[in-house]
Amino acid sequence: MGLGDKISNKAEEAKGKIKETVGDATDNERMEAEGQADQTSANVKQAGEHVKDAWKDASK
């Protein structure tokens, strides 16, 4: 994965954190849950990138 994908995943994680915080502050459980889901999705993508990076390093 390239740098653009890593930046995109970090942005998705940040967006999820903001949604979660706003949802919590406004007692909007749906928004809070969406924020948590966005963060989880971004973290899964980042974990996949780490595995790919490790595989590339190991194959050198």
N, C-alpha and C positions, 0 to 999 in steps of 0.2 A: 504494500500500500504506500501511496505517496504522501507527501507532506500535506497536500490539499485534503486528503481523506482524514488525516489526523486532526487537522484544524476543524474540519466539519464535525467530527465526532466530539471534540472538546466543546464546540459551540452548541451542539445538541445537548450535551451534558449540562452546560450552563443554563440553557433555556429551560431544561427540566427542573433544575434547582430553583430558578426564579418562579416557575409555575407552582412548584411545591410550596415555596415560601408564601406566595400570594394566596394560594388556596388555603393554607393554614391560617394566615392572618385574617382572611375573610370568612372563615368557616365554610369554605367551598370544598367539600370532600372530593367531588369529581375532578376539579382542577388539581388538587393535591395528588390524587391518584395518577392523573395524566403526567404530572411532573415526575413522579416516581418511576412511571413506565418509560418516560423519555430518558431518564438517567440510566435505567437498567439497560435499555437498548444501546445507548452510547457505550456503556461499560462492556457489554458483550462484544461490540464491534472493536473496541480498543483491545480487548483480550485476544481476539482473533488476529489483530495486527501484531501483537507481541509474539504470538506463536509463529506467524509468518516470518517476522524479523529474526527470531531465534533459529528457525529452520534455514533461512538464508545464511546466517552466520555459521551454523554448523556444517553447511555444505561447502563452505569455502576451503 
